Amino acid sequence: MTGAIWVIAETNADGSLTKSSTEVATLARRLAEAAGGSAAGFVVARDPKAAADELAGYVGRVVTIAEPAAEGNAWAQIAAQRAAGVLSTEAPAAVLTGAGPDGRDVAGTLSALLDRPVLVNATEVAWDGGPSVHMSVFGGKLETTSTFADREWGIITVRPNVITAEKAGTT
């Protein structure tokens, strides 16, 4: 595996991590372990300290970016722009984010900025030489498993409540 599996974490109004970010961070760590690599995360917020401290319990490396403009409706675009600056030099194995409105905006912006593909609404992700993403589509009438072409890296949005959040060292 080349590069880390990255998480772009979302924060609550009180500065803590969202539940979906703890779930996605757990998945990133599990995938990294299966791939023999590492998991890392981004926290972009006006005051990222509380969320970054919490995220450090799930992944081995946390990049914090204090950005006053990240508060409010522009968070997803700003977070994606700041993360893209790092990811363009890191060559990640994959980037994960939640499948909620902000996560989808982050994924779309990152895709445009870095010219990377996106797999959306993952219900399960396994490592098989690269991420193998299981998705339920058409209201659950069809299930599919996809990978990125040529095992290149891409962005994956993960549905909430499909992973149980577990801090590192608790399993």
Order of alpha helices (4+ residues) and beta strands (2+ residues): beta-alpha-beta-alpha-beta-alpha-beta-alpha-beta-beta-beta-beta
